[in-house]
């Protein structure tokens, strides 16, 4: 499969929201409270796209996965129970979701490689992210992709595991 990682377009919003809705439902079935509070929602996706934060992993014209990339923009990361690896510029990713059709086929790793490539293209070497303590799939991806556990941050009042990866440029 020849995938591409690209910035999301307005025309992608419906397909992105379908992928996110499935991911929200998966988290609920897994017994997690992550994404069970009305976030993310279609307005978040629209805002991501309007601000050029939204990125999609595609197989030809089909969207496989979605994420949002922001540069130096995560106020909740200013306070961490622990310590970040770097204090310089960083890319943060949020709202990572893979289409049901592509689960278990290595597409989340391809998404992470796309995030790394995009980060390097901006001349930035730090990627920071977080996930719920009970998101086993994402925790496994962080481990597999070489992310370092840095401590605990709080997002919308909930504790989250915080990770950082320092890239070679």
MDTraj code that builds the backbone (N, CA, C; nanometers):
import mdtraj as md
import numpy as np

residues = "UNK UNK UNK UNK UNK UNK UNK UNK UNK UNK UNK UNK UNK UNK UNK UNK UNK UNK UNK UNK UNK UNK UNK UNK UNK UNK UNK UNK UNK UNK UNK UNK UNK UNK UNK UNK UNK UNK UNK UNK UNK UNK UNK UNK UNK UNK UNK UNK UNK UNK UNK UNK UNK UNK UNK UNK UNK UNK UNK UNK UNK UNK UNK UNK UNK UNK UNK UNK UNK UNK UNK UNK UNK UNK UNK UNK UNK UNK UNK UNK UNK UNK UNK UNK UNK UNK UNK UNK UNK UNK UNK UNK UNK UNK UNK UNK UNK UNK UNK UNK UNK UNK UNK UNK UNK UNK UNK UNK UNK UNK UNK UNK UNK UNK UNK UNK UNK UNK UNK UNK UNK UNK UNK UNK UNK UNK UNK UNK UNK UNK UNK UNK UNK UNK UNK UNK UNK UNK UNK UNK UNK UNK UNK UNK UNK UNK UNK UNK UNK UNK UNK UNK UNK UNK UNK UNK UNK UNK UNK UNK UNK UNK UNK UNK UNK UNK UNK UNK UNK".split()
xyz = np.array([
    [0.0857, -0.1183, 0.0000],
    [0.0000, 0.0000, 0.0000],
    [0.0900, 0.1243, 0.0000],
    [0.0638, 0.2137, -0.0919],
    [0.1424, 0.3364, -0.1039],
    [0.0658, 0.4514, -0.0392],
    [0.1051, 0.4863, 0.0829],
    [0.0328, 0.5891, 0.1571],
    [0.1025, 0.7241, 0.1464],
    [0.0232, 0.8286, 0.1631],
    [0.0788, 0.9637, 0.1724],
    [0.0222, 1.0301, 0.2974],
    [0.1016, 1.1190, 0.3540],
    [0.0637, 1.1975, 0.4716],
    [0.0556, 1.3409, 0.4234],
    [-0.0633, 1.4011, 0.4343],
    [-0.0821, 1.5359, 0.3800],
    [-0.1725, 1.6186, 0.4698],
    [-0.1705, 1.7483, 0.4445],
    [-0.2581, 1.8383, 0.5183],
    [-0.4037, 1.8106, 0.4785],
    [-0.4928, 1.8156, 0.5755],
    [-0.6353, 1.7898, 0.5502],
    [-0.6999, 1.9080, 0.4783],
    [-0.7947, 1.8760, 0.3933],
    [-0.8711, 1.9764, 0.3179],
    [-1.0143, 1.9817, 0.3722],
    [-1.0848, 2.0903, 0.3428],
    [-1.2246, 2.1029, 0.3863],
    [-1.3083, 1.9830, 0.3420],
    [-1.2819, 1.9320, 0.2226],
    [-1.3596, 1.8200, 0.1699],
    [-1.3351, 1.6895, 0.2460],
    [-1.2319, 1.6857, 0.3291],
    [-1.1998, 1.5659, 0.4080],
    [-1.2773, 1.5602, 0.5393],
    [-1.3393, 1.6692, 0.5796],
    [-1.3974, 1.6800, 0.7148],
    [-1.4959, 1.5684, 0.7476],
    [-1.5849, 1.5343, 0.6556],
    [-1.6848, 1.4304, 0.6822],
    [-1.6214, 1.2949, 0.7074],
    [-1.5253, 1.2592, 0.6237],
    [-1.4570, 1.1304, 0.6384],
    [-1.3737, 1.1264, 0.7666],
    [-1.3096, 1.2393, 0.7987],
    [-1.2323, 1.2483, 0.9229],
    [-1.3245, 1.2280, 1.0429],
    [-1.4398, 1.2941, 1.0413],
    [-1.5318, 1.2825, 1.1540],
    [-1.5815, 1.1390, 1.1699],
    [-1.6058, 1.0685, 1.0587],
    [-1.6474, 0.9284, 1.0672],
    [-1.5394, 0.8439, 1.1355],
    [-1.4138, 0.8668, 1.0995],
    [-1.3020, 0.7935, 1.1604],
    [-1.2949, 0.8241, 1.3098],
    [-1.3081, 0.9514, 1.3449],
    [-1.3042, 0.9901, 1.4864],
    [-1.4213, 0.9303, 1.5642],
    [-1.5412, 0.9316, 1.5041],
    [-1.6568, 0.8729, 1.5733],
    [-1.6335, 0.7252, 1.6039],
    [-1.5781, 0.6523, 1.5093],
    [-1.5480, 0.5104, 1.5323],
    [-1.4454, 0.4949, 1.6442],
    [-1.3457, 0.5820, 1.6456],
    [-1.2426, 0.5766, 1.7499],
    [-1.3023, 0.6090, 1.8865],
    [-1.3919, 0.7051, 1.8911],
    [-1.4602, 0.7402, 2.0163],
    [-1.5380, 0.6189, 2.0681],
    [-1.6076, 0.5520, 1.9788],
    [-1.6850, 0.4340, 2.0170],
    [-1.5922, 0.3202, 2.0631],
    [-1.4781, 0.3018, 1.9955],
    [-1.3808, 0.1993, 2.0378],
    [-1.3313, 0.2266, 2.1781],
    [-1.3003, 0.3532, 2.2073],
    [-1.2513, 0.3889, 2.3412],
    [-1.3588, 0.3560, 2.4455],
    [-1.4838, 0.3844, 2.4122],
    [-1.5943, 0.3549, 2.5044],
    [-1.6060, 0.2046, 2.5282],
    [-1.6003, 0.1253, 2.4207],
    [-1.6088, -0.0215, 2.4331],
    [-1.4925, -0.0767, 2.5140],
    [-1.3769, -0.0099, 2.5060],
    [-1.2590, -0.0514, 2.5833],
    [-1.2716, -0.0144, 2.7305],
    [-1.3795, 0.0572, 2.7663],
    [-1.4005, 0.0966, 2.9050],
    [-1.3247, 0.2224, 2.9449],
    [-1.2807, 0.2978, 2.8458],
    [-1.2046, 0.4198, 2.8731],
    [-1.2958, 0.5408, 2.8818],
    [-1.2514, 0.6397, 2.9599],
    [-1.3256, 0.7667, 2.9612],
    [-1.2653, 0.8664, 2.8624],
    [-1.1563, 0.8261, 2.7937],
    [-1.0950, 0.9146, 2.6942],
    [-1.1934, 0.9370, 2.5795],
    [-1.2095, 1.0640, 2.5426],
    [-1.2949, 1.1064, 2.4314],
    [-1.4435, 1.0766, 2.4585],
    [-1.4825, 1.0682, 2.5842],
    [-1.6226, 1.0424, 2.6169],
    [-1.6920, 1.1664, 2.6709],
    [-1.6296, 1.2838, 2.6528],
    [-1.6829, 1.4080, 2.7090],
    [-1.7252, 1.5093, 2.6021],
    [-1.7548, 1.4616, 2.4816],
    [-1.7952, 1.5528, 2.3746],
    [-1.6780, 1.6066, 2.2943],
    [-1.5594, 1.5611, 2.3254],
    [-1.4382, 1.5993, 2.2542],
    [-1.3701, 1.4717, 2.2087],
    [-1.3209, 1.4675, 2.0868],
    [-1.3351, 1.5686, 1.9813],
    [-1.4751, 1.5668, 1.9204],
    [-1.5046, 1.6697, 1.8435],
    [-1.6351, 1.6847, 1.7799],
    [-1.6155, 1.7488, 1.6416],
    [-1.7209, 1.7576, 1.5610],
    [-1.7050, 1.8130, 1.4261],
    [-1.6475, 1.9547, 1.4241],
    [-1.6806, 2.0356, 1.5246],
    [-1.6282, 2.1722, 1.5298],
    [-1.4768, 2.1731, 1.5490],
    [-1.4261, 2.0783, 1.6293],
    [-1.2818, 2.0664, 1.6503],
    [-1.2141, 2.0315, 1.5171],
    [-1.2720, 1.9380, 1.4435],
    [-1.2160, 1.8994, 1.3132],
    [-1.2163, 2.0189, 1.2182],
    [-1.3273, 2.0908, 1.2128],
    [-1.3357, 2.2088, 1.1251],
    [-1.2311, 2.3133, 1.1632],
    [-1.2118, 2.3335, 1.2926],
    [-1.1122, 2.4301, 1.3395],
    [-0.9703, 2.3822, 1.3044],
    [-0.9452, 2.2521, 1.3227],
    [-0.8150, 2.1967, 1.2842],
    [-0.7852, 2.2257, 1.1379],
    [-0.8814, 2.1986, 1.0522],
    [-0.8619, 2.2177, 0.9079],
    [-0.8455, 2.3658, 0.8750],
    [-0.9293, 2.4492, 0.9332],
    [-0.9213, 2.5942, 0.9061],
    [-0.7864, 2.6518, 0.9488],
    [-0.7286, 2.5996, 1.0558],
    [-0.6003, 2.6492, 1.1068],
    [-0.4796, 2.5744, 1.0506],
    [-0.5045, 2.4843, 0.9558],
    [-0.3986, 2.4014, 0.8940],
    [-0.3288, 2.3117, 0.9959],
    [-0.4028, 2.2649, 1.0972],
    [-0.3508, 2.1710, 1.1968],
    [-0.3799, 2.0260, 1.1573],
    [-0.4854, 2.0037, 1.0801],
    [-0.5304, 1.8687, 1.0474],
    [-0.4455, 1.8032, 0.9408],
    [-0.4097, 1.6763, 0.9646],
    [-0.3326, 1.5971, 0.8683],
    [-0.3984, 1.4604, 0.8534],
    [-0.3913, 1.4073, 0.7319],
    [-0.4491, 1.2766, 0.7042],
    [-0.3441, 1.1852, 0.6434],
    [-0.3578, 1.0570, 0.6748],
    [-0.2813, 0.9522, 0.6096],
    [-0.3768, 0.8907, 0.5091],
    [-0.3346, 0.8837, 0.3827],
    [-0.4237, 0.8375, 0.2762],
    [-0.3649, 0.7209, 0.1987],
    [-0.4538, 0.6361, 0.1510],
    [-0.4225, 0.5327, 0.0527],
    [-0.4975, 0.5758, -0.0723],
    [-0.4263, 0.6356, -0.1657],
    [-0.4857, 0.6989, -0.2828],
    [-0.5856, 0.8039, -0.2348],
    [-0.7155, 0.7906, -0.2685],
    [-0.8134, 0.8925, -0.2284],
    [-0.8831, 0.8602, -0.0969],
    [-0.8503, 0.7464, -0.0375],
    [-0.9167, 0.7032, 0.0854],
    [-0.8369, 0.7469, 0.2081],
    [-0.9056, 0.8099, 0.3030],
    [-0.8397, 0.8518, 0.4264],
    [-0.8311, 0.7321, 0.5210],
    [-0.7081, 0.7034, 0.5640],
    [-0.6807, 0.5920, 0.6542],
    [-0.6816, 0.6397, 0.7991],
    [-0.6282, 0.7605, 0.8213],
    [-0.6171, 0.8099, 0.9577],
    [-0.6079, 0.9604, 0.9632],
    [-0.6208, 1.0117, 1.0842],
    [-0.6233, 1.1565, 1.1070],
    [-0.5450, 1.1911, 1.2324],
    [-0.4856, 1.3101, 1.2304],
    [-0.4254, 1.3676, 1.3505],
    [-0.4176, 1.5184, 1.3333],
    [-0.3969, 1.5873, 1.4440],
    [-0.3755, 1.7319, 1.4420],
    [-0.2334, 1.7578, 1.4892],
    [-0.1616, 1.8455, 1.4173],
    [-0.0250, 1.8834, 1.4528],
    [-0.0208, 2.0316, 1.4838],
    [0.0327, 2.0661, 1.6003],
    [0.0459, 2.2052, 1.6402],
    [0.1910, 2.2306, 1.6797],
    [0.2400, 2.3492, 1.6502],
    [0.3774, 2.3850, 1.6832],
    [0.3776, 2.4742, 1.8073],
    [0.4504, 2.4302, 1.9103],
    [0.4663, 2.5074, 2.0352],
    [0.3333, 2.5527, 2.0941],
    [0.2295, 2.4728, 2.0786],
    [0.0969, 2.5190, 2.1182],
    [0.0236, 2.4130, 2.1993],
    [0.0631, 2.3980, 2.3242],
    [-0.0115, 2.3137, 2.4165],
    [0.0089, 2.3667, 2.5574],
    [-0.0777, 2.4631, 2.5977],
    [-0.0631, 2.5233, 2.7304],
    [-0.0635, 2.4209, 2.8442],
    [-0.1360, 2.3103, 2.8276],
    [-0.1412, 2.2094, 2.9336],
    [-0.0073, 2.1397, 2.9549],
    [0.0868, 2.1564, 2.8632],
    [0.2191, 2.0940, 2.8782],
    [0.3157, 2.1816, 2.9569],
    [0.2736, 2.3027, 2.9908],
    [0.3614, 2.3916, 3.0678],
    [0.3827, 2.3406, 3.2096],
    [0.2855, 2.2643, 3.2599],
    [0.2971, 2.2045, 3.3934],
    [0.2979, 2.0537, 3.3754],
    [0.4071, 1.9923, 3.4170],
    [0.4197, 1.8464, 3.4072],
    [0.4713, 1.7931, 3.5402],
    [0.4108, 1.6850, 3.5855],
    [0.4616, 1.6144, 3.7023],
    [0.5667, 1.5186, 3.6486],
    [0.6877, 1.5672, 3.6366],
    [0.7967, 1.4963, 3.5728],
    [0.8822, 1.5991, 3.5013],
    [0.9438, 1.5622, 3.3896],
    [1.0291, 1.6557, 3.3170],
    [1.0341, 1.6181, 3.1698],
    [1.0134, 1.7191, 3.0842],
    [1.0297, 1.6996, 2.9410],
    [1.1779, 1.6802, 2.9099],
    [1.2075, 1.6142, 2.7999],
    [1.3459, 1.5912, 2.7581],
    [1.4109, 1.7190, 2.7068],
    [1.3297, 1.8054, 2.6429],
    [1.3819, 1.9296, 2.5846],
    [1.2957, 2.0466, 2.6289],
    [1.3513, 2.1647, 2.6151],
    [1.2769, 2.2875, 2.6453],
    [1.2666, 2.3749, 2.5200],
    [1.2991, 2.3182, 2.4043],
    [1.3002, 2.3964, 2.2790],
    [1.1679, 2.3806, 2.2046],
    [1.1671, 2.4267, 2.0808],
    [1.0479, 2.4146, 1.9974],
    [1.0036, 2.2695, 1.9891],
    [0.8706, 2.2501, 1.9763],
    [0.8188, 2.1146, 1.9660],
    [0.6929, 2.1129, 1.8809],
    [0.6647, 1.9955, 1.8285],
    [0.5370, 1.9682, 1.7630],
    [0.4603, 1.8801, 1.8597],
    [0.3340, 1.9096, 1.8771],
    [0.2467, 1.8243, 1.9577],
    [0.1420, 1.7660, 1.8634],
    [0.1122, 1.6377, 1.8827],
    [0.0030, 1.5808, 1.8039],
    [-0.1099, 1.5382, 1.8952],
    [-0.2303, 1.5549, 1.8430],
    [-0.3534, 1.5199, 1.9137],
    [-0.4479, 1.4495, 1.8165],
    [-0.5521, 1.3890, 1.8719],
    [-0.6629, 1.3334, 1.7954],
    [-0.6198, 1.2299, 1.6914],
    [-0.5260, 1.1435, 1.7280],
    [-0.4828, 1.0376, 1.6365],
    [-0.5915, 0.9309, 1.6295],
    [-0.6348, 0.9007, 1.5081],
    [-0.7370, 0.7977, 1.4886],
    [-0.7139, 0.7299, 1.3536],
    [-0.7312, 0.5984, 1.3533],
    [-0.7161, 0.5185, 1.2321],
    [-0.8523, 0.4586, 1.1976],
    [-0.8831, 0.4539, 1.0689],
    [-1.0081, 0.3955, 1.0203],
    [-1.0204, 0.2501, 1.0647],
    [-1.1422, 0.2102, 1.1002],
    [-1.1704, 0.0723, 1.1411],
    [-1.1148, -0.0273, 1.0390],
    [-1.1308, 0.0061, 0.9130],
    [-1.0902, -0.0826, 0.8031],
    [-0.9397, -0.1118, 0.8049],
    [-0.8607, -0.0211, 0.8628],
    [-0.7155, -0.0331, 0.8589],
    [-0.6525, -0.0647, 0.9942],
    [-0.7337, -0.0920, 1.0953],
    [-0.6793, -0.1235, 1.2276],
    [-0.5969, -0.2510, 1.2225],
    [-0.4874, -0.2525, 1.2979],
    [-0.4043, -0.3715, 1.3069],
    [-0.3190, -0.3987, 1.1843],
    [-0.3058, -0.2997, 1.0970],
    [-0.2303, -0.3188, 0.9726],
    [-0.1081, -0.2269, 0.9644],
    [-0.0636, -0.1757, 1.0806],
    [0.0562, -0.0932, 1.0838],
    [0.0371, 0.0506, 1.0393],
    [-0.0868, 0.0938, 1.0230],
    [-0.1108, 0.2287, 0.9719],
    [-0.0850, 0.3369, 1.0770],
    [-0.1040, 0.3044, 1.2050],
    [-0.0729, 0.4038, 1.3095],
    [0.0767, 0.4339, 1.3087],
    [0.1580, 0.3319, 1.2857],
    [0.3028, 0.3545, 1.2771],
    [0.3365, 0.4416, 1.1561],
    [0.2685, 0.4169, 1.0441],
    [0.2910, 0.5012, 0.9256],
    [0.2518, 0.6457, 0.9554],
    [0.1430, 0.6633, 1.0299],
    [0.1000, 0.7979, 1.0696],
    [0.2094, 0.8636, 1.1538],
    [0.2637, 0.7890, 1.2479],
    [0.3688, 0.8436, 1.3345],
    [0.4929, 0.8809, 1.2530],
    [0.5266, 0.8012, 1.1537],
    [0.6397, 0.8343, 1.0667],
    [0.6112, 0.9605, 0.9859],
    [0.4861, 0.9773, 0.9428],
    [0.4462, 1.1003, 0.8739],
    [0.4591, 1.2219, 0.9639],
    [0.4209, 1.2062, 1.0898],
    [0.4344, 1.3149, 1.1881],
    [0.5819, 1.3502, 1.2045],
    [0.6664, 1.2491, 1.2139],
    [0.8098, 1.2740, 1.2293],
    [0.8663, 1.3461, 1.1070],
    [0.8284, 1.3017, 0.9892],
    [0.8776, 1.3641, 0.8662],
    [0.8334, 1.5104, 0.8572],
    [0.7060, 1.5365, 0.8924],
    [0.6555, 1.6736, 0.8895],
    [0.7288, 1.7599, 0.9910],
    [0.7530, 1.7063, 1.1089],
    [0.8252, 1.7789, 1.2140],
    [0.9648, 1.8166, 1.1658],
    [1.0352, 1.7215, 1.1072],
    [1.1693, 1.7495, 1.0532],
    [1.1640, 1.8574, 0.9453],
    [1.0606, 1.8531, 0.8609],
    [1.0512, 1.9513, 0.7509],
    [1.0374, 2.0933, 0.8049],
    [0.9877, 2.1063, 0.9273],
    [0.9759, 2.2378, 0.9911],
    [1.1035, 2.2747, 1.0672],
    [1.2033, 2.1866, 1.0646],
    [1.3286, 2.2132, 1.1353],
    [1.3171, 2.1980, 1.2854],
    [1.2201, 2.1202, 1.3300],
    [1.1960, 2.0978, 1.4731],
    [1.2358, 1.9541, 1.5051],
    [1.2940, 1.9326, 1.6220],
    [1.3405, 1.7977, 1.6551],
    [1.2673, 1.7324, 1.7722],
    [1.1718, 1.8009, 1.8327],
    [1.0992, 1.7439, 1.9468],
    [0.9521, 1.7232, 1.9117],
    [0.9017, 1.6034, 1.9444],
    [0.7584, 1.5745, 1.9321],
    [0.7092, 1.5373, 2.0709],
    [0.6024, 1.6028, 2.1133],
    [0.5422, 1.5740, 2.2439],
    [0.3979, 1.5290, 2.2225],
    [0.3522, 1.4419, 2.3104],
    [0.2153, 1.3920, 2.3005],
    [0.1732, 1.3354, 2.4353],
    [0.0453, 1.3050, 2.4457],
    [-0.0064, 1.2460, 2.5686],
    [-0.1181, 1.1501, 2.5343],
    [-0.1493, 1.0641, 2.6277],
    [-0.2635, 0.9744, 2.6115],
    [-0.3147, 0.9343, 2.7484],
    [-0.4352, 0.8794, 2.7488],
    [-0.4927, 0.8276, 2.8726],
    [-0.4086, 0.7119, 2.9252],
    [-0.4114, 0.6942, 3.0552],
    [-0.3386, 0.5848, 3.1190],
    [-0.3909, 0.4494, 3.0719],
    [-0.5160, 0.4443, 3.0240],
    [-0.5760, 0.3163, 2.9843],
    [-0.5829, 0.2957, 2.8330],
    [-0.5123, 0.3784, 2.7564],
    [-0.5146, 0.3632, 2.6107],
    [-0.3999, 0.2705, 2.5694],
    [-0.4227, 0.1409, 2.5849],
    [-0.3183, 0.0407, 2.5622],
    [-0.2609, 0.0476, 2.4211],
    [-0.3457, 0.0697, 2.3219],
    [-0.2977, 0.0738, 2.1834],
    [-0.1995, 0.1888, 2.1625],
    [-0.2322, 0.3070, 2.2121],
    [-0.1438, 0.4220, 2.1938],
    [-0.0175, 0.4059, 2.2775],
    [-0.0294, 0.3521, 2.3968],
    [0.0884, 0.3295, 2.4811],
    [0.1864, 0.2346, 2.4106],
    [0.1330, 0.1340, 2.3444],
    [0.2153, 0.0385, 2.2707],
    [0.2863, 0.1077, 2.1533],
    [0.2154, 0.1951, 2.0846],
    [0.2750, 0.2682, 1.9720],
    [0.3868, 0.3599, 2.0214],
    [0.3632, 0.4308, 2.1319],
    [0.4693, 0.5164, 2.1875],
    [0.5950, 0.4338, 2.2141],
    [0.5770, 0.3170, 2.2760],
    [0.6910, 0.2308, 2.3074],
    [0.7608, 0.1846, 2.1792],
    [0.6822, 0.1380, 2.0837],
    [0.7372, 0.0853, 1.9590],
    [0.8108, 0.1926, 1.8782],
    [0.7630, 0.3173, 1.8859],
    [0.8193, 0.4250, 1.8043],
    [0.9302, 0.5033, 1.8761],
    [0.9691, 0.4589, 1.9964],
    [1.0824, 0.5198, 2.0644],
    [1.0534, 0.6462, 2.1427],
    [0.9288, 0.6628, 2.1867],
    [0.8935, 0.7782, 2.2705],
    [0.9346, 0.7511, 2.4141],
    [0.9717, 0.8558, 2.4847],
    [1.0121, 0.8457, 2.6245],
    [0.9013, 0.8987, 2.7147],
    [0.8678, 0.8212, 2.8174],
    [0.7698, 0.8666, 2.9162],
    [0.8336, 0.9779, 2.9984],
    [0.7656, 1.0912, 3.0075],
    [0.8215, 1.2086, 3.0767],
    [0.7484, 1.2433, 3.2052],
    [0.6277, 1.1945, 3.2244],
    [0.5526, 1.2266, 3.3446],
    [0.4043, 1.2397, 3.3150],
    [0.3393, 1.3163, 3.4027],
    [0.1945, 1.3301, 3.3949],
    [0.1571, 1.4757, 3.3664],
    [0.0627, 1.4946, 3.2720],
    [0.0035, 1.6254, 3.2460],
    [-0.1477, 1.6111, 3.2651],
    [-0.2158, 1.7230, 3.2701],
    [-0.3616, 1.7215, 3.2871],
    [-0.4272, 1.7904, 3.1690],
    [-0.5168, 1.7167, 3.1023],
    [-0.5916, 1.7693, 2.9884],
    [-0.7393, 1.7715, 3.0258],
    [-0.8012, 1.8866, 3.0158],
    [-0.9414, 1.9016, 3.0523],
    [-0.9694, 1.8376, 3.1888],
    [-0.8731, 1.8544, 3.2822],
    [-0.8891, 1.8074, 3.4193],
    [-0.8535, 1.6616, 3.4436],
    [-0.8200, 1.5872, 3.3374],
    [-0.7879, 1.4450, 3.3524],
    [-0.6377, 1.4210, 3.3408],
    [-0.5836, 1.3342, 3.4282],
    [-0.4406, 1.3035, 3.4189],
    [-0.4115, 1.2228, 3.2930],
    [-0.2988, 1.2530, 3.2309],
    [-0.2580, 1.1858, 3.1081],
    [-0.1098, 1.1528, 3.1146],
    [-0.0705, 1.0445, 3.0501],
    [0.0708, 1.0082, 3.0383],
    [0.1319, 1.0934, 2.9276],
    [0.2425, 1.1614, 2.9584],
    [0.3086, 1.2520, 2.8642],
    [0.4359, 1.1886, 2.8095],
    [0.4559, 1.2025, 2.6791],
    [0.5698, 1.1423, 2.6102],
    [0.6385, 1.2451, 2.5223],
    [0.7674, 1.2197, 2.4971],
    [0.8421, 1.3038, 2.4049],
    [0.9404, 1.2164, 2.3281],
    [0.9596, 1.2520, 2.2025],
    [1.0622, 1.1891, 2.1193],
    [1.1475, 1.2983, 2.0600],
    [1.2788, 1.2844, 2.0720],
    [1.3733, 1.3800, 2.0128],
    [1.4250, 1.3170, 1.8842],
    [1.4042, 1.3866, 1.7739],
    [1.4420, 1.3361, 1.6426],
    [1.5843, 1.3739, 1.6042],
    [1.6462, 1.2884, 1.5244],
    [1.7697, 1.3254, 1.4577],
    [1.7284, 1.4092, 1.3368],
    [1.7996, 1.5168, 1.3123],
    [1.7652, 1.5995, 1.1947],
    [1.8756, 1.5885, 1.0929],
])
top = md.Topology()
chain = top.add_chain()
for i, resn in enumerate(residues, 1):
    res = top.add_residue(resn, chain, resSeq=i)
    for name in ("N", "CA", "C"):
        top.add_atom(name, md.element.get_by_symbol(name[0]), res)
traj = md.Trajectory(xyz[None], top)
